[in-house]
Amino acid sequence: MKKPIAWVMDTTGFVTEEFKAHPDVYIVPLNIHFGSEEFVDGVDLTNTQLYERIKNASEFPKTSQPSAGKFAELYEKLQEEYECAIAVHPSAKLSGTIASSVAGADMTGFKVYAVDSLALSYGLSGLLERGMELADQGIGAEEIAERLEQETQNFRNYILIGNLSQLYKGGRMSGAQYYLGSLLKVKPIVQLSAEGELVPIDKVRSHKKAVQYLIDHAKADYEKFKIDTFQIMHGNVHEEAENLKQEVLKINPQARVLIGDLSSSLAVHAGEGTLVLMWRKPVQ
């Protein structure tokens, strides 16, 4: 008898130890390219090694999504053991991964409910966790996928970019923006919008004020919605992430606050020193 649901994600999401150990979670890695060298995200290259390579590289690294064939290979195996899969992927506005996933499913005939998280990092992983909670309640795969698509609108995130030069070299910032930002020591704050696009929302003149900006928005939403869970993602600045956690706990001392590294595929663009604070509004 086949199991009901396999859970699929990729390494633009935050890959927790629980996901790695879960027998029904399957993680498809992206690739990172330094010139002619190719590395598998999370397998061949640690984040520390990535940041060191970026500092010394003559050519800026690039990332590439898994191929449709890679997904087809996975789905071919899964259909022998599962009735269907729910695959949660990064925003289609930022990555072609979900298109590869859908194409891979079409190649095999396996039923895959592909969900565009409209997010990255824990915004993606949190949806997968939510889907597993709904499955434990006895809800079917199709309804779970529909609910997850609705719940994407509950995601809130504030991203303090750590390294303007990486954002510029990666094509996410114009030369003029980079020059002015560097000259004025501006700290840009960006956000994944409700449409899944990475958009600038503010510029702050010091790192301290930028961190306070994140805290102030978390406090405002806590007072409105009584948020009880927050996630902090960071680019190789664990101590800063721990300090931010302590500030979040001042807002809600009972809050669950998870800290995690940005995946390598995201660190390529966001840069060392990046801090992200995110949460989801409770489901009504």
Protein Blocks (a to p, Z undefined) as FASTA:
>chain_A
ZZfbdcdddfkbccdfklmmpmkbccddddddehjbccdehklpcfklmmmmmmmpcbdc
ddddddfklmmmmmmmmmmmpmbdcdddddfklocklmmmmmmmmmnopacddddehiah
jlmmmmmmmmmmmmmnopafklmmmmmmmmmmmpccddddfblklmmmnopacfklmmmm
mmnopacdddddfkopacdfbdcfbfklmmmmmmmmmmmmmmmnopabdcdddehilklm
mmmmmmmmmmmmmbccddddddfklmmmnoghiacdddddddZZ
